[in-house]
Each structure stands twice: as structure tokens, then as C-alpha cells.
Amino acid sequence: LPANLIQAQRDFFGAHTYQRADREGAFHTEWTR
């Protein structure tokens, strides 16, 4: 899938969790538009 389509789905469903290489755990970010 195109990256912009995946990003649009993430924005729509609000699943903004991700993992970082330098820290343990999942992180959540509210992206500004």
C-alpha cells in the first residue's frame, strides 16, 4: 500500500502508537495538522 494511504488510515482510526529504538514501551502522539 502507498505510505500516504496507510497514514490516512492511521489518522482516521486514531491509532498513533509506535515503538522507539531508544526506549521501552509503546508511545502515543497526537499529530498536529
MODELLER restraints for C-alpha pairs under 7 A, 6 or more apart:
rsr = mdl.restraints
at = mdl.atoms
rsr.add(forms.Gaussian(group=physical.xy_distance, feature=features.Distance(at['CA:10:A'], at['CA:16:A']), mean=6.61, stdev=0.5))
rsr.add(forms.Gaussian(group=physical.xy_distance, feature=features.Distance(at['CA:16:A'], at['CA:28:A']), mean=5.43, stdev=0.5))
rsr.add(forms.Gaussian(group=physical.xy_distance, feature=features.Distance(at['CA:16:A'], at['CA:29:A']), mean=5.86, stdev=0.5))
rsr.add(forms.Gaussian(group=physical.xy_distance, feature=features.Distance(at['CA:17:A'], at['CA:26:A']), mean=6.06, stdev=0.5))
rsr.add(forms.Gaussian(group=physical.xy_distance, feature=features.Distance(at['CA:17:A'], at['CA:27:A']), mean=5.16, stdev=0.5))
rsr.add(forms.Gaussian(group=physical.xy_distance, feature=features.Distance(at['CA:17:A'], at['CA:28:A']), mean=4.42, stdev=0.5))
rsr.add(forms.Gaussian(group=physical.xy_distance, feature=features.Distance(at['CA:17:A'], at['CA:29:A']), mean=6.87, stdev=0.5))
rsr.add(forms.Gaussian(group=physical.xy_distance, feature=features.Distance(at['CA:18:A'], at['CA:26:A']), mean=5.44, stdev=0.5))
rsr.add(forms.Gaussian(group=physical.xy_distance, feature=features.Distance(at['CA:18:A'], at['CA:27:A']), mean=5.29, stdev=0.5))
rsr.add(forms.Gaussian(group=physical.xy_distance, feature=features.Distance(at['CA:18:A'], at['CA:28:A']), mean=6.63, stdev=0.5))
rsr.add(forms.Gaussian(group=physical.xy_distance, feature=features.Distance(at['CA:19:A'], at['CA:25:A']), mean=6.32, stdev=0.5))
rsr.add(forms.Gaussian(group=physical.xy_distance, feature=features.Distance(at['CA:19:A'], at['CA:26:A']), mean=4.87, stdev=0.5))
rsr.add(forms.Gaussian(group=physical.xy_distance, feature=features.Distance(at['CA:19:A'], at['CA:27:A']), mean=6.14, stdev=0.5))
